[in-house]
Amino acid sequence: MIEDFRLPDLGEGLPEAELVQWLVAEGDTVALNQTIAEVETAKAVVELPSPHAGIVRTLHAAAGDVVAVGAVLISYELAGDVAPAAAPKASVAVEVVDDGAEKEPPNLVGYGAGPRSSGRPQRRARVGAGARSAAGEVAVLDSLVIDDAPHDANPSAEPADVLLERPRSTPPVRKLAKELGVDLALVSPSGPTGLITRADVEGYAQRIGGADAGLPGTPDPRNPPVTAPIEADGRGRETRTPIRGVRKHTADAMVRSAFTAPHVTTFLTVDVTATSELIASLRADRALADHRIGVMAVAAKAVCLALGANPSLNSRWDAEAAEIVQYSFVNLGVAAATERGLVVPNIRDAQELTLLELADAIGLLATTARSGRTSPAEMSGGTFSITNVGVFGVDAGTPILNPGEAGILALGAVRRQPWEHLGQIALRDVMTLSLSFDHRLVDGEQGARFLRDVADVLREPGRAMLLR
């Protein structure tokens, strides 16, 4: 018995994911819940467990393909030719932490997306090489287009849960079809397993357009081709990279934040010599050798303390409900630059942690982020964020808010420079703090008081050791 496994909703509500790599091959025998592939969503790299035990018969997508949620990913011949009992859903659930915000119930990995109504026009998936549907064709997502079919005027009618698909083809063939204005859904495939070839597209274009089809190689003098400039050594002058994964998610979030929340950024330069001395002392203590304590940990503690005294910075603007949501906990986001782009996982209930515990949590988040293993749950539900631009030698910045948060604090580089101390000029460690906040939620005075409170802790970090 052949059983298809479709790409599930990974608990993020995203319509697609990129296949990073297969961990199995056609002909392999796999066990129930064995990891079969890694996929990258807009938020994280996720391992997919096998929902069946059996033999892999067909892999319907290749590494690098963008696959639509609900598309067939892999086909099995079930062990014993008998369908296994349903796997316990908890064994493959993506962790979702309740942060007090209302959300749709998460879907479980391996069980697909449940029906939902968005109130938007239905879309159809334009699919490329790879997966089969019940009709026997493909389902790897290239892009989404608004369905041009007429919609039922009856608002109570249930939309059909069907993906409209097109025949299989390779990227160069799809590009050629686009150049020639050919709809691949109308082209009869001649390649193996129903693959549309270049000859199929050219032949179809000639049949419907004759000499006016404008095939490559027969340039139309009325429409000369536009080519990219070529350097003397034959190399192009520009490189195009698809916008997807973390980069796409970050771009969308930053644009949404910048054009929704009125940003204000204020700055304060502070003497952090005592913080530097504390860090050096703790690092020299052999009993603390397993803890990597740095300025980020001390700043994280300072932020948690300052948020307690300035709660407006730990809130959210709920436009739909016309309410300001005030949090009684701190889920502290820590910005991390990775090869995949910027991610901001958060530390749950950071206000409850000691300085050492915060240092350990920040180190773990950074290590996980660099390995690309940050989970979706770790990047949702943040209430305030910090970022350290000082590691790049930058003194200050105007950070953009994480959507749904009231503030973000940037730490600048620690520099040794002349500074007034106890009525004398001396060389001191100095750092600039940059606070961006949502002016709908935070007044200028509130922002300034919060920044002053953070600076006071960094100026006298003993407070961070004594207070929780």
C-alpha positions as CSV (number, residue, x, y, z in Angstrom):
1,M,0.0,0.0,0.0
2,I,1.4,3.4,-1.0
3,E,0.9,6.2,1.4
4,D,1.6,9.9,0.7
5,F,2.9,12.3,3.3
6,R,2.1,15.9,2.7
7,L,4.0,18.9,4.1
8,P,2.2,19.8,7.3
9,D,1.6,23.2,8.8
10,L,4.5,23.5,11.2
11,G,2.5,25.5,13.7
12,E,3.5,28.9,12.3
13,G,0.6,29.5,9.9
14,L,3.0,29.9,7.0
15,P,2.0,28.7,3.5
16,E,5.3,27.2,2.4
17,A,8.7,25.9,3.4
18,E,12.0,25.3,1.6
19,L,13.4,21.8,1.6
20,V,16.9,22.1,3.0
21,Q,17.9,18.5,2.7
22,W,16.7,14.9,2.6
23,L,18.0,12.6,5.3
24,V,16.6,9.5,3.5
25,A,16.8,8.3,-0.1
26,E,14.4,6.4,-2.3
27,G,14.5,2.7,-1.4
28,D,15.5,3.4,2.3
29,T,13.6,1.7,5.1
30,V,12.4,4.2,7.7
31,A,11.0,3.8,11.2
32,L,8.1,5.6,12.7
33,N,9.1,9.1,13.8
34,Q,12.6,8.8,12.2
35,T,13.8,12.2,11.0
36,I,13.4,12.2,7.2
37,A,14.1,15.8,6.1
38,E,15.0,19.3,7.2
39,V,12.8,22.2,6.0
40,E,13.3,25.9,6.5
41,T,10.4,28.2,7.1
42,A,10.4,31.9,7.4
43,K,11.3,31.4,11.0
44,A,13.5,28.3,11.6
45,V,14.9,25.1,10.3
46,V,12.6,22.2,11.4
47,E,13.2,18.5,11.3
48,L,10.3,16.4,9.9
49,P,9.6,13.1,11.6
50,S,8.2,10.2,9.5
51,P,4.6,9.5,10.3
52,H,4.9,6.0,8.8
53,A,7.2,3.0,9.0
54,G,8.0,1.5,5.6
55,I,10.0,1.9,2.4
56,V,10.6,5.2,0.7
57,R,9.3,4.9,-2.8
58,T,9.3,8.5,-4.1
59,L,10.8,11.8,-3.0
60,H,8.6,14.5,-4.6
61,A,10.9,17.5,-4.1
62,A,14.6,18.2,-4.3
63,A,16.8,20.3,-1.9
64,G,16.2,23.9,-2.5
65,D,12.6,23.5,-3.7
66,V,9.9,25.7,-2.1
67,V,7.1,23.4,-1.1
68,A,3.5,24.4,-0.4
69,V,1.9,23.3,2.9
70,G,-0.4,20.4,1.9
71,A,1.8,19.3,-1.0
72,V,2.9,15.7,-1.3
73,L,6.5,15.5,0.0
74,I,7.2,11.8,0.1
75,S,5.5,8.5,-0.7
76,Y,5.9,5.2,1.3
77,E,5.2,1.6,0.8
78,L,3.9,0.8,4.3
79,A,5.6,-1.9,6.3
80,G,3.6,-5.1,6.1
81,D,1.5,-3.5,3.4
82,V,-0.8,-2.4,6.2
83,A,-1.5,1.2,7.3
84,P,-0.1,1.7,10.8
85,A,-2.1,3.0,13.6
86,A,-2.2,6.8,14.0
87,A,1.0,8.1,15.6
88,P,0.5,9.8,18.9
89,K,0.1,13.5,18.0
90,A,2.1,14.7,21.0
91,S,5.2,13.0,19.7
92,V,5.4,15.3,16.7
93,A,3.9,18.5,18.0
94,V,5.7,21.8,17.5
95,E,6.0,23.4,20.9
96,V,3.8,26.4,21.3
97,V,4.1,28.4,24.6
98,D,1.2,30.4,25.9
99,D,2.3,34.0,26.2
100,G,-1.0,35.4,27.1
101,A,-1.9,36.5,23.6
102,E,-4.8,35.0,21.7
103,K,-3.7,32.7,18.9
104,E,-5.2,30.1,16.6
105,P,-4.6,26.6,17.9
106,P,-1.4,25.2,16.4
107,N,-1.4,22.4,14.0
108,L,0.7,19.3,14.6
109,V,3.6,18.2,12.5
110,G,2.5,15.2,10.3
111,Y,-1.2,16.0,10.5
112,G,-1.6,18.9,8.1
113,A,-3.3,22.2,8.4
114,G,-6.9,22.4,9.6
115,P,-9.5,24.4,7.8
116,R,-9.5,28.1,8.5
117,S,-11.3,31.1,7.1
118,S,-9.3,34.2,6.4
119,G,-11.9,36.3,4.7
120,R,-9.5,36.8,1.8
121,P,-9.9,35.7,-1.8
122,Q,-9.0,32.1,-2.4
123,R,-5.5,31.5,-3.8
124,R,-4.2,28.7,-6.0
125,A,-0.7,27.3,-5.8
126,R,1.5,27.5,-8.9
127,V,3.6,24.5,-8.5
128,G,6.8,23.2,-9.9
129,A,8.8,20.0,-10.0
130,G,8.2,17.5,-7.5
131,A,5.1,16.4,-5.7
132,R,1.9,14.6,-6.7
133,S,-1.7,15.3,-5.8
134,A,-4.6,12.9,-5.9
135,A,-4.8,13.7,-9.6
136,G,-1.3,12.4,-10.1
137,E,0.6,15.6,-10.6
138,V,2.8,18.0,-8.7
139,A,2.7,20.3,-5.7
140,V,6.0,22.2,-5.1
141,L,5.2,25.8,-4.6
142,D,6.9,28.5,-6.8
143,S,4.5,31.3,-6.1
144,L,1.0,32.2,-5.3
145,V,-1.4,34.0,-7.6
146,I,-4.9,35.3,-6.9
147,D,-7.4,32.8,-8.3
148,D,-9.0,34.4,-11.3
149,A,-12.0,32.0,-11.3
150,P,-15.3,33.6,-10.3
151,H,-16.1,33.1,-6.6
152,D,-19.4,31.8,-5.2
153,A,-21.6,34.7,-4.2
154,N,-23.0,32.7,-1.4
155,P,-21.0,33.6,1.7
156,S,-22.0,30.5,3.6
157,A,-20.6,28.2,0.9
158,E,-17.5,26.3,2.0
159,P,-14.5,26.8,-0.2
160,A,-13.1,23.7,-1.8
161,D,-9.9,22.5,-0.1
162,V,-8.1,21.9,-3.4
163,L,-4.8,23.1,-4.8
164,L,-5.0,23.9,-8.5
165,E,-1.8,22.5,-10.1
166,R,0.2,22.7,-13.2
167,P,2.4,20.1,-15.0
168,R,6.0,19.5,-13.9
169,S,8.8,21.6,-15.4
170,T,12.3,22.8,-14.6
171,P,13.1,26.5,-13.7
172,P,14.7,27.2,-17.1
173,V,11.6,25.9,-18.9
174,R,9.3,27.9,-16.7
175,K,11.4,31.0,-17.4
176,L,11.2,30.3,-21.2
177,A,7.4,29.9,-20.9
178,K,7.1,33.2,-19.1
179,E,9.2,34.9,-21.8
180,L,7.0,33.5,-24.5
181,G,3.7,34.1,-22.7
182,V,2.9,30.3,-22.6
183,D,0.6,28.9,-20.0
184,L,2.3,25.6,-19.0
185,A,-1.1,24.2,-18.0
186,L,-2.0,24.0,-21.7
187,V,1.3,22.3,-22.8
188,S,1.4,18.5,-23.3
189,P,4.5,17.1,-21.7
190,S,6.8,14.7,-23.6
191,G,9.5,14.2,-20.9
192,P,9.8,11.4,-18.4
193,T,7.1,11.2,-15.7
194,G,5.2,14.0,-17.3
195,L,8.0,16.6,-17.4
196,I,7.5,19.5,-19.8
197,T,10.6,20.1,-21.9
198,R,12.0,23.2,-23.7
199,A,10.9,21.6,-27.0
200,D,7.3,21.2,-25.7
201,V,7.1,24.9,-24.9
202,E,8.7,26.1,-28.1
203,G,6.5,23.8,-30.2
204,Y,3.4,25.0,-28.4
205,A,4.4,28.7,-28.9
206,Q,5.0,28.1,-32.6
207,R,1.6,26.4,-33.0
208,I,-0.4,29.2,-31.3
209,G,1.7,32.1,-32.5
210,G,3.5,31.1,-35.7
211,A,6.3,33.4,-36.7
212,D,5.1,36.0,-34.2
213,A,5.9,33.7,-31.2
214,G,9.3,35.3,-31.0
215,L,11.3,32.2,-30.1
216,P,14.8,32.7,-28.7
217,G,17.2,32.8,-31.5
218,T,14.9,34.7,-33.8
219,P,14.9,38.2,-32.3
220,D,12.1,40.5,-33.2
221,P,13.5,43.9,-34.4
222,R,10.5,45.6,-32.9
223,N,11.3,44.3,-29.4
224,P,15.1,44.0,-29.1
225,P,16.1,41.8,-26.1
226,V,17.3,43.5,-23.0
227,T,20.5,41.9,-21.5
228,A,22.3,42.5,-18.3
229,P,25.6,44.4,-18.7
230,I,28.6,42.1,-19.0
231,E,32.0,42.9,-17.7
232,A,35.1,42.5,-19.9
233,D,35.9,39.2,-18.3
234,G,32.4,37.9,-19.2
235,R,30.9,38.1,-15.7
236,G,27.6,39.8,-15.0
237,R,27.6,43.0,-12.9
238,E,24.8,41.9,-10.6
239,T,23.7,38.8,-8.7
240,R,20.1,38.0,-7.9
241,T,19.2,35.9,-4.8
242,P,15.6,34.7,-4.1
243,I,14.1,36.4,-1.1
244,R,12.9,33.6,1.2
245,G,13.3,32.1,4.6
246,V,14.5,34.2,7.5
247,R,15.5,37.1,5.3
248,K,12.0,37.4,3.9
249,H,10.4,37.1,7.3
250,T,12.7,39.7,8.7
251,A,12.1,42.1,5.8
252,D,8.3,41.7,6.1
253,A,8.4,42.2,9.9
254,M,10.6,45.3,9.7
255,V,8.5,47.0,7.0
256,R,5.3,46.2,9.0
257,S,6.9,47.6,12.2
258,A,8.4,50.7,10.6
259,F,5.1,51.7,8.9
260,T,2.8,50.8,11.7
261,A,4.4,51.9,15.0
262,P,5.6,55.5,15.3
263,H,9.2,55.1,16.2
264,V,11.2,57.4,18.5
265,T,14.8,56.7,19.4
266,T,16.6,58.3,22.3
267,F,20.3,58.0,23.4
268,L,22.2,58.0,26.6
269,T,26.0,57.6,27.1
270,V,27.0,55.9,30.4
271,D,30.1,55.1,32.3
272,V,30.2,51.3,32.5
273,T,33.6,50.9,34.1
274,A,32.1,49.1,37.1
275,T,30.3,46.7,34.8
276,S,33.6,45.9,33.0
277,E,35.3,45.3,36.3
278,L,32.5,43.1,37.5
279,I,32.6,41.0,34.4
280,A,36.4,40.6,34.6
281,S,36.1,39.5,38.2
282,L,33.4,37.0,37.5
283,R,35.3,35.5,34.5
284,A,38.4,35.1,36.7
285,D,36.5,33.1,39.2
286,R,37.1,29.4,38.5
287,A,33.9,28.4,40.1
288,L,32.1,30.3,37.4
289,A,34.2,29.0,34.5
290,D,31.1,27.3,32.9
291,H,29.2,30.6,32.7
292,R,30.0,33.1,30.0
293,I,29.1,36.4,31.5
294,G,29.3,39.5,29.4
295,V,27.8,43.0,29.0
296,M,24.7,41.5,27.4
297,A,23.8,39.6,30.5
298,V,24.3,42.6,32.8
299,A,22.2,44.7,30.3
300,A,19.5,42.0,30.2
301,K,19.2,42.1,34.0
302,A,19.1,45.9,33.9
303,V,16.3,45.9,31.3
304,C,14.3,43.5,33.4
305,L,14.6,45.7,36.5
306,A,13.8,48.9,34.5
307,L,10.7,47.3,32.9
308,G,9.4,46.6,36.4
309,A,9.6,50.3,37.2
310,N,8.4,51.4,33.7
311,P,5.7,49.0,32.6
312,S,4.6,51.0,29.6
313,L,7.8,49.7,27.8
314,N,6.5,46.1,28.4
315,S,3.1,46.4,26.6
316,R,1.5,45.9,23.2
317,W,-0.9,48.0,21.1
318,D,-3.9,45.9,20.1
319,A,-5.5,47.9,17.3
320,E,-8.3,45.4,16.6
321,A,-9.5,45.4,20.2
322,A,-8.7,49.1,20.7
323,E,-6.8,48.1,23.9
324,I,-3.3,48.4,25.4
325,V,-2.1,45.0,26.6
326,Q,0.1,45.2,29.7
327,Y,2.4,42.3,30.5
328,S,3.2,41.1,34.0
329,F,6.1,39.1,32.7
330,V,9.2,39.8,30.5
331,N,9.9,37.6,27.5
332,L,13.2,39.2,26.6
333,G,14.1,39.0,22.9
334,V,17.9,38.7,22.1
335,A,18.8,39.7,18.5
336,A,21.2,37.2,16.9
337,A,22.9,37.7,13.5
338,T,23.2,34.3,11.7
339,E,24.1,33.1,8.3
340,R,20.4,32.8,7.6
341,G,19.7,36.3,8.6
342,L,18.6,38.1,11.8
343,V,16.6,36.1,14.3
344,V,15.2,37.2,17.7
345,P,14.5,34.3,20.0
346,N,13.4,35.3,23.5
347,I,14.0,34.2,27.1
348,R,10.7,33.3,28.8
349,D,10.0,35.0,32.1
350,A,13.4,36.7,32.1
351,Q,12.5,38.8,35.1
352,E,12.7,35.6,37.3
353,L,16.3,34.8,36.3
354,T,19.5,35.7,38.1
355,L,22.5,37.3,36.4
356,L,24.2,33.9,35.9
357,E,21.0,32.3,34.6
358,L,20.5,35.1,32.1
359,A,24.1,34.7,30.9
360,D,23.5,31.0,30.4
361,A,20.2,31.6,28.6
362,I,21.7,34.2,26.3
363,G,24.6,31.8,25.5
364,L,22.2,29.0,24.7
365,L,20.0,31.1,22.5
366,A,23.1,32.4,20.5
367,T,24.5,28.9,20.0
368,T,21.1,27.5,18.9
369,A,20.6,30.5,16.5
370,R,24.0,30.1,14.9
371,S,23.3,26.4,14.3
372,G,19.9,27.3,12.7
373,R,18.0,25.3,15.2
374,T,15.9,28.1,16.8
375,S,12.4,26.8,17.2
376,P,9.3,28.8,16.1
377,A,8.2,28.9,19.8
378,E,11.4,30.6,20.8
379,M,10.8,33.4,18.3
380,S,7.2,34.2,19.3
381,G,5.7,35.9,22.2
382,G,8.5,38.4,22.9
383,T,7.6,41.5,24.9
384,F,10.9,43.6,24.7
385,S,14.2,43.1,22.8
386,I,17.9,43.9,23.2
387,T,20.6,43.9,20.5
388,N,24.3,44.4,20.7
389,V,25.6,46.5,17.8
390,G,28.8,47.2,19.8
391,V,30.3,43.8,18.8
392,F,30.6,45.3,15.3
393,G,32.4,48.4,16.6
394,V,29.3,50.6,16.3
395,D,28.6,53.2,18.9
396,A,24.8,53.7,18.5
397,G,21.9,53.0,16.2
398,T,18.2,53.4,15.7
399,P,16.9,49.9,16.0
400,I,13.5,49.0,14.5
401,L,11.0,47.5,16.9
402,N,10.1,43.8,16.8
403,P,6.4,43.8,15.7
404,G,4.1,43.7,18.7
405,E,6.7,45.0,21.1
406,A,6.9,48.5,22.7
407,G,10.7,48.9,22.9
408,I,14.1,47.7,21.8
409,L,17.5,48.6,23.4
410,A,20.7,48.7,21.4
411,L,24.1,48.4,23.2
412,G,27.0,50.3,21.6
413,A,30.7,49.5,21.7
414,V,32.5,49.9,25.1
415,R,35.2,52.5,24.5
416,R,38.0,53.7,26.8
417,Q,37.9,57.5,26.8
418,P,38.3,60.5,29.0
419,W,35.3,60.9,31.3
420,E,34.4,62.9,34.4
421,H,34.6,60.7,37.5
422,L,34.4,61.9,41.1
423,G,35.2,65.4,40.0
424,Q,38.3,64.4,38.0
425,I,39.0,63.6,34.3
426,A,40.0,59.9,34.0
427,L,40.0,57.2,31.4
428,R,36.8,55.2,31.8
429,D,34.8,52.5,29.9
430,V,32.0,54.3,28.2
431,M,29.0,53.0,26.2
432,T,26.1,54.5,24.4
433,L,22.6,53.1,24.8
434,S,20.0,53.6,22.0
435,L,16.3,53.0,22.9
436,S,13.6,52.9,20.2
437,F,10.0,52.8,21.4
438,D,6.5,52.9,20.1
439,H,5.3,56.4,20.7
440,R,1.6,55.2,20.8
441,L,2.5,53.3,24.0
442,V,5.4,55.2,25.5
443,D,5.7,58.9,26.2
444,G,9.0,60.7,25.9
445,E,9.3,61.0,29.6
446,Q,8.6,57.3,30.2
447,G,11.2,56.4,27.6
448,A,13.8,58.7,29.1
449,R,13.1,57.3,32.7
450,F,13.5,53.7,31.5
451,L,16.8,54.5,29.7
452,R,18.1,56.3,32.9
453,D,17.1,53.3,35.0
454,V,19.0,50.9,32.7
455,A,22.0,53.2,32.8
456,D,22.0,53.3,36.6
457,V,22.3,49.6,36.8
458,L,25.2,49.5,34.3
459,R,26.8,52.3,36.2
460,E,26.5,50.4,39.5
461,P,26.0,46.7,38.5
462,G,25.9,45.6,42.2
463,R,22.2,46.2,42.0
464,A,21.8,43.5,39.4
465,M,23.4,41.0,41.7
466,L,21.3,41.9,44.7
467,L,17.9,42.4,43.1
468,R,15.8,39.8,41.1
